[in-house]
Amino acid sequence: MSQEFTAAMRRATQATRAMDVAGATRIIGEALGIGIGRDTGLPAMAPPEPAARPLRRRLGEVVRLLKAGKRAIPGLDARAHPPLPERPVPEGATFAAGRFAGPSGARDYRLYLPASLDGAAPQGLVLMLHGCTQTPEDFAAGTGMNELAETHRLIVVYPSQTRAENPAACWNWFRPGDQGREAGEPAILAGLARAMAEEHGVPPGRVFAAGLSAGGAMAAVLGATWPDLFAAVGVHSGLAHGSASDVVSAFAAMRGEAAPPREDTSPASADVIVFHGSADRTVHPSNAARVAGTAGRPAHRSSGVAPGGRRYERLVTEPSGTGPRVECWMVEGAGHAWSGGRPEGSYTDATGPDASAEMVRFFLDRPKRGAAR
């Protein structure tokens, strides 16, 4: 995105907030006259369509998105995906719908209880945060996490973001009110995870979170703000906690422009495993290192080729002092899609290493410590 276009969007946003829609329209019209193509289109927190097509928005749509102010990061395709047919589950398993309500708000969710529990204690709980325009059912199908839950005796919770809270169903990782511990979406999600862990007897220190894109960014928020509850988080194609404070800075962070340092910004206190594609045009790959927070720390580097053919580089940093344990996977040539995902779900890339399996391995291969408070 050119500096001229960015400046125009900033002026248009300010005009819209001042209720000067006519002025915002004029500014946008002038900006569009600059020539908007692949490198000057509005970036998105939603996963892109497979082709790197030019982004051209109707003027009315841009104005509508600007009117949303801090409530939305526009998606490349904000249309809802058609509902997936209900997939069969193994005999004895359940994939039930529920609703959680707490002091900070409420969200619907789907809860997967594997047949492999069969009266035994679960090995852990994973909170799975979908990307923009996705649904819990879509995300479950694409990540294959329910199948892994059967193998490893895991409980999986899939919260559902509402279009009332974000028009593209994105988790609001970029809003200051949703970046702290005691309010907003982090408080809702932590409350849901804690309630499910207590209800189903999840051992202390075995609650985890993972997400894609906006969901990955929110998982990073949870790792930074609730490390006493979430022992480890998985961040796929996401951004670090505190990367943005509004729509304009979110666009900048997604382009790979480092955010100004903030007092409350730090690498995730929880252990973290990061996946990112080197060809991601939606969230710049440089964000992976910011999520991992590995700068200046000794690390072991290795590489390999996934069964599907994609090469990857893996960076492992062991904890030192109070620092977290970190793994960072960079998948060569991959875009903004769940690595090793299943074609039944949206925004997946089956040719990369299996992010779901590696996250579960990372989550469970750690000492049981700390209590879910």
PyMOL commands that set and color helices and strands:
alter all, ss='L'
color gray80, all
select helices_A, chain A and resi 3-17+21-32+59-67+69-71+136-143+145-152+176-178+184-199+214-225+247-255+286-292+355-364
alter helices_A, ss='H'
color red, helices_A
select strands_A, chain A and resi 94-102+105-113+124-129+154-159+207-212+232-236+271-277+300-305+311-317+326-331+338-339+348-349
alter strands_A, ss='S'
color yellow, strands_A
deselect
rebuild
show_as cartoon
